[in-house]
Amino acid sequence: MNVQTLKTDLLFVLHCIFAFGAFLLPFLVSWQISVPVLLLTVAQHIIFGRCLLMQGHGVDESDGSTFYSHLLELLGFNPPKKVIRFVVRKLLYTFIAIITLWWQVYLGYDPLWF
């Protein structure tokens, strides 16, 4: 296995951990940490017009691809890339930030880790 392939695969796994870990943030990490991280993710999409990790594992975003649409394609599906892009880039991480605030501030649950 060549070093570039290993690096690309490692970045893909790291991206998986970040992407799916975001769904657990409301329950694991304090809102004072998770909300800014989620908002920085949204800001990254606004400022750069792309996900900075996508380039690291060799996915071209010019056709509307996102990490989620790329993952679905790897699993053999043909997802509507532009719809997924809109949902992920405009709604998903903001929604998770709102859930985090609702869970921890409004309902008063403490995060499990910190």
Secondary structure, DSSP 8 states (H G I E B T S, - for coil): --HHHHHHHHHHHHHHHHHHHTTTHHHHS-HHHHHHHHHHHHHHHHHHSS-HHHHHTT---TTS--HHHHHHHHTT----HHHHHHIIIIIIHHHHHHHHHIIIIIS----S--
